[in-house]
Amino acid sequence: MRLGQRWSESAHATVRTGWTEARKAARRPAGTARDRICGTARLRLFLLAALWYAGVATADEWTAIAPGVEYRHVQRDSMDAHAVRADLREKSIAVVASAAREQGLTVSEFARSRGAIAAVNGDYFDSALVPVGLAMGDGEVWAKADERLRREDVIGVGKRRVEIFPRAAPLRRPKRWMSGAVSGWPMVVRDCAPISPLPGSDYFTRAPHPRTAVGLSKDRRRLLLVVADGRRDDVPGLTLPELAGLMAELGACTAVNLDGGGSSALWAGGRIVNRPSDGFERPVANHIAVVPAGRLLR
């Protein structure tokens, strides 16, 4: 058995025990507001400690940060990427998308407001922070796609279910099981293989940039949230074909590119783990997050 394998097994057991105790402490009836704040603080401190230990223990390995949720830092040559993998069979977690009231928040603001284990930025947007495609959160559609601009793929979420609807058959009305949706373009992985050729201009598709993507495994039981850094001297970013290759390598059989550049940000275990290319987080139109199931509003 490899060292990474032994760490993975022991880490999952340790994280599950610590997570359970931290959540109990956060939810335990308290006599004062200070007691309730302390309980929530214990949960956040546990997440931070789990992520820090994961990063120290194994480089470029999947490591547990919460039950059913793993983090991986991929560094090689000029690539600097961060990934979260969530097991959608894990009953203690759920997947959500931004509600209308959360439009324009940074990823960290959104993540904190939801008590998120992991979160990423979502769709492209205009100067008023209105997303280009369909947007839905907490069961309400709050932005509709303008197909005169571009028809997009849609990521539909509902508790522990996620589905990617291709732009070839656009989703104009949410399915009954959906509580949220985020749109993106283009799809970069289909049938477990990188798509080639990919659409877009030379600058958009074939030049390196910071990137954000969401992917699903073949059985739709594993969700991937991925951000690749860029626009640094030693880390230019990824082209779309390179992003497609990375998503397939990480286990995606379907994957969609989301807004990138200075918008790309990934929250995991209580902090932004990547380095946004502007040097700070941008307000963005919407987001996707993995949250404790108890934080669901519906």
C-alpha positions as CSV (number, residue, x, y, z in Angstrom):
1,M,0.0,0.0,0.0
2,R,1.4,3.4,-1.0
3,L,2.0,6.2,1.5
4,G,-0.6,8.4,-0.2
5,Q,-3.1,5.5,0.0
6,R,-2.5,5.1,3.7
7,W,-2.9,8.8,4.2
8,S,-6.1,8.9,2.2
9,E,-7.7,6.1,4.3
10,S,-6.6,7.5,7.7
11,A,-7.4,11.1,6.6
12,H,-11.0,10.2,5.6
13,A,-11.5,8.6,9.0
14,T,-10.0,11.5,10.9
15,V,-11.8,14.1,8.9
16,R,-15.1,12.4,9.2
17,T,-14.7,12.2,13.0
18,G,-13.5,15.7,13.3
19,W,-16.2,17.0,11.0
20,T,-19.0,15.3,13.0
21,E,-17.7,16.7,16.3
22,A,-17.3,20.2,14.9
23,R,-20.8,20.2,13.4
24,K,-22.2,19.0,16.7
25,A,-20.4,21.8,18.5
26,A,-21.7,24.3,16.0
27,R,-25.3,23.1,16.3
28,R,-25.3,22.5,20.1
29,P,-27.9,24.6,21.9
30,A,-26.1,27.5,23.4
31,G,-27.2,30.0,26.1
32,T,-25.6,33.0,24.5
33,A,-24.8,34.4,21.1
34,R,-21.1,34.1,22.0
35,D,-21.6,30.3,22.5
36,R,-23.2,30.0,19.1
37,I,-20.4,32.0,17.4
38,C,-17.8,29.8,19.1
39,G,-19.5,26.7,17.8
40,T,-19.4,28.0,14.2
41,A,-15.8,29.1,14.7
42,R,-14.8,25.5,15.7
43,L,-16.3,24.3,12.4
44,R,-14.4,26.8,10.4
45,L,-11.1,26.2,12.3
46,F,-11.5,22.4,11.6
47,L,-11.9,23.0,7.9
48,L,-8.9,25.2,7.8
49,A,-6.8,22.7,9.7
50,A,-7.9,19.8,7.5
51,L,-7.0,21.7,4.3
52,W,-3.6,22.8,5.8
53,Y,-2.8,19.2,6.8
54,A,-3.9,17.9,3.5
55,G,-1.5,20.3,1.7
56,V,1.4,19.4,3.9
57,A,0.8,15.7,3.9
58,T,0.7,15.0,0.2
59,A,1.5,17.2,-2.9
60,D,-0.6,16.5,-6.0
61,E,-2.7,13.9,-4.2
62,W,-6.4,13.9,-3.3
63,T,-6.8,14.6,0.4
64,A,-10.0,14.8,2.4
65,I,-11.2,18.2,3.7
66,A,-14.7,17.0,4.7
67,P,-16.7,13.8,4.4
68,G,-17.1,13.0,0.7
69,V,-15.0,16.1,-0.3
70,E,-11.4,16.1,-1.4
71,Y,-8.9,18.7,-2.4
72,R,-5.9,18.5,-4.8
73,H,-3.2,21.0,-5.8
74,V,-1.8,20.2,-9.2
75,Q,1.6,21.8,-9.9
76,R,3.7,20.7,-12.8
77,D,5.9,22.7,-15.3
78,S,4.0,26.0,-15.7
79,M,0.6,24.6,-14.4
80,D,-0.7,25.7,-11.1
81,A,-4.2,24.3,-10.6
82,H,-6.6,23.5,-7.7
83,A,-9.4,21.0,-7.7
84,V,-12.1,19.8,-5.4
85,R,-13.9,16.5,-5.9
86,A,-17.2,15.9,-4.1
87,D,-18.9,12.5,-3.8
88,L,-22.6,13.1,-4.4
89,R,-23.5,10.0,-2.6
90,E,-22.4,11.6,0.7
91,K,-25.5,12.5,2.6
92,S,-23.9,15.2,4.7
93,I,-23.3,17.5,1.7
94,A,-25.3,19.3,-0.9
95,V,-24.6,21.4,-4.0
96,V,-26.1,24.9,-4.4
97,A,-26.0,27.8,-6.8
98,S,-26.3,31.6,-6.1
99,A,-29.7,33.1,-5.4
100,A,-30.6,36.6,-6.7
101,R,-29.5,38.2,-3.4
102,E,-26.0,36.8,-3.9
103,Q,-25.4,38.3,-7.4
104,G,-22.2,40.3,-7.4
105,L,-20.6,38.7,-4.4
106,T,-17.0,37.5,-4.5
107,V,-16.5,33.8,-4.2
108,S,-15.3,34.1,-0.6
109,E,-18.3,36.3,0.3
110,F,-20.7,33.8,-1.2
111,A,-18.8,30.9,0.5
112,R,-18.9,32.4,3.9
113,S,-22.6,33.3,3.6
114,R,-23.4,29.7,2.8
115,G,-20.9,28.1,5.2
116,A,-19.4,26.4,2.1
117,I,-16.9,23.6,2.1
118,A,-15.9,24.5,-1.5
119,A,-17.1,27.1,-4.1
120,V,-16.1,28.6,-7.5
121,N,-17.2,31.5,-9.7
122,G,-19.8,30.9,-12.3
123,D,-21.0,32.4,-15.6
124,Y,-19.7,35.2,-17.8
125,F,-21.5,38.6,-17.0
126,D,-22.0,42.1,-18.3
127,S,-21.0,45.4,-16.8
128,A,-24.0,45.2,-14.5
129,L,-22.9,41.7,-13.2
130,V,-25.9,40.1,-15.0
131,P,-25.0,36.6,-16.1
132,V,-25.1,35.7,-19.8
133,G,-27.0,32.5,-19.4
134,L,-29.7,30.9,-17.2
135,A,-29.2,31.6,-13.5
136,M,-31.1,30.0,-10.7
137,G,-30.7,29.7,-6.9
138,D,-32.9,28.6,-3.9
139,G,-35.5,27.3,-6.4
140,E,-36.0,30.6,-8.2
141,V,-34.8,31.6,-11.7
142,W,-33.4,35.1,-11.5
143,A,-31.7,35.5,-14.9
144,K,-32.7,34.1,-18.3
145,A,-30.4,33.3,-21.1
146,D,-30.1,35.8,-24.0
147,E,-29.6,33.4,-26.9
148,R,-29.0,36.3,-29.3
149,L,-25.6,36.6,-27.6
150,R,-24.7,33.0,-27.2
151,R,-26.4,29.8,-26.3
152,E,-24.7,28.2,-23.3
153,D,-24.4,24.8,-21.6
154,V,-26.3,24.7,-18.2
155,I,-25.2,23.1,-15.0
156,G,-28.3,22.2,-13.0
157,V,-28.0,21.4,-9.3
158,G,-30.4,20.1,-6.7
159,K,-29.2,18.8,-3.3
160,R,-26.9,15.9,-4.2
161,R,-27.8,15.8,-7.9
162,V,-25.9,17.6,-10.7
163,E,-26.5,17.4,-14.4
164,I,-24.9,19.2,-17.3
165,F,-27.3,20.1,-20.2
166,P,-25.5,20.7,-23.5
167,R,-26.2,23.9,-25.5
168,A,-27.2,21.7,-28.5
169,A,-30.4,21.0,-26.6
170,P,-30.7,24.1,-24.5
171,L,-32.4,24.0,-21.1
172,R,-34.9,26.9,-21.1
173,R,-36.9,25.7,-18.2
174,P,-35.4,24.1,-15.1
175,K,-36.2,20.5,-14.2
176,R,-38.5,19.9,-11.2
177,W,-35.6,18.5,-9.2
178,M,-33.4,21.6,-9.7
179,S,-32.9,24.2,-7.0
180,G,-30.1,26.1,-8.9
181,A,-28.4,26.5,-12.2
182,V,-25.2,28.2,-13.6
183,S,-24.4,28.5,-17.3
184,G,-21.0,28.3,-19.1
185,W,-19.3,27.8,-22.4
186,P,-17.9,25.8,-24.1
187,M,-18.2,22.2,-23.1
188,V,-14.6,20.9,-23.1
189,V,-15.0,17.2,-22.2
190,R,-17.7,14.8,-23.6
191,D,-17.9,11.0,-23.4
192,C,-14.8,11.0,-21.1
193,A,-12.5,12.6,-23.7
194,P,-11.4,16.1,-24.5
195,I,-13.4,17.8,-27.2
196,S,-11.4,18.7,-30.3
197,P,-11.5,21.1,-32.0
198,L,-12.9,23.6,-29.5
199,P,-14.8,26.8,-30.5
200,G,-13.7,30.3,-30.0
201,S,-11.1,32.8,-31.1
202,D,-7.4,32.3,-30.9
203,Y,-7.2,34.6,-27.9
204,F,-10.0,33.0,-26.0
205,T,-9.3,29.3,-26.9
206,R,-5.7,28.9,-27.8
207,A,-4.0,31.5,-25.6
208,P,-3.3,30.7,-21.9
209,H,-5.5,32.3,-19.3
210,P,-6.7,31.6,-15.8
211,R,-9.6,29.1,-16.1
212,T,-12.5,27.8,-14.1
213,A,-14.4,24.6,-15.0
214,V,-17.0,22.2,-13.6
215,G,-17.0,18.5,-14.4
216,L,-18.9,15.2,-13.7
217,S,-17.7,11.6,-13.6
218,K,-19.3,9.1,-16.0
219,D,-21.8,7.9,-13.3
220,R,-22.5,11.5,-12.2
221,R,-21.6,10.6,-8.7
222,R,-18.5,12.8,-8.5
223,L,-18.5,16.6,-9.0
224,L,-15.3,18.4,-9.9
225,L,-14.7,22.1,-9.2
226,V,-11.4,23.3,-10.8
227,V,-9.5,26.5,-11.1
228,A,-6.2,27.0,-13.0
229,D,-4.1,30.0,-12.1
230,G,-2.5,32.2,-14.8
231,R,-1.2,35.6,-15.9
232,R,2.0,35.2,-13.8
233,D,5.5,35.2,-15.2
234,D,6.0,31.5,-14.3
235,V,2.3,30.5,-14.6
236,P,0.7,31.8,-17.8
237,G,-2.5,29.8,-17.4
238,L,-4.1,27.1,-19.6
239,T,-5.4,27.1,-23.1
240,L,-8.9,25.5,-23.5
241,P,-7.4,22.3,-24.9
242,E,-5.1,22.1,-21.9
243,L,-8.0,22.7,-19.6
244,A,-9.9,19.9,-21.3
245,G,-7.0,17.6,-20.9
246,L,-6.7,18.4,-17.2
247,M,-10.4,17.8,-16.6
248,A,-10.3,14.5,-18.3
249,E,-7.2,13.5,-16.3
250,L,-9.0,14.4,-13.0
251,G,-11.8,12.1,-13.9
252,A,-14.4,14.2,-15.7
253,C,-16.5,12.5,-18.4
254,T,-18.4,15.8,-19.0
255,A,-17.0,19.2,-18.3
256,V,-17.9,22.8,-19.0
257,N,-15.6,25.9,-19.0
258,L,-16.9,28.8,-16.9
259,D,-15.8,32.5,-16.7
260,G,-12.1,32.7,-16.3
261,G,-9.4,35.4,-16.2
262,G,-9.5,37.6,-13.1
263,S,-12.9,36.0,-12.1
264,S,-11.3,32.6,-11.4
265,A,-11.4,31.7,-7.7
266,L,-11.7,28.5,-5.7
267,W,-12.7,28.4,-2.1
268,A,-11.8,25.2,-0.2
269,G,-11.7,24.5,3.5
270,G,-12.2,28.0,4.6
271,R,-10.1,30.2,2.2
272,I,-9.4,31.0,-1.4
273,V,-6.7,28.5,-2.3
274,N,-5.6,29.9,-5.7
275,R,-4.1,33.3,-6.6
276,P,-6.6,35.5,-8.5
277,S,-4.8,37.1,-11.4
278,D,-5.9,40.7,-10.4
279,G,-4.2,40.3,-7.0
280,F,-7.7,40.3,-5.4
281,E,-11.1,38.7,-5.9
282,R,-13.5,40.1,-8.4
283,P,-17.2,40.4,-7.7
284,V,-18.8,37.9,-10.0
285,A,-22.4,37.2,-11.2
286,N,-23.0,33.8,-9.7
287,H,-21.3,30.8,-8.1
288,I,-21.6,27.0,-7.4
289,A,-20.8,25.6,-3.9
290,V,-20.6,22.4,-2.0
291,V,-22.2,23.0,1.4
292,P,-23.1,21.0,4.5
293,A,-26.6,19.6,3.9
294,G,-27.9,21.3,7.0
295,R,-27.3,24.7,5.4
296,L,-29.8,24.1,2.6
297,L,-32.6,26.6,2.5
298,R,-35.0,24.2,0.7
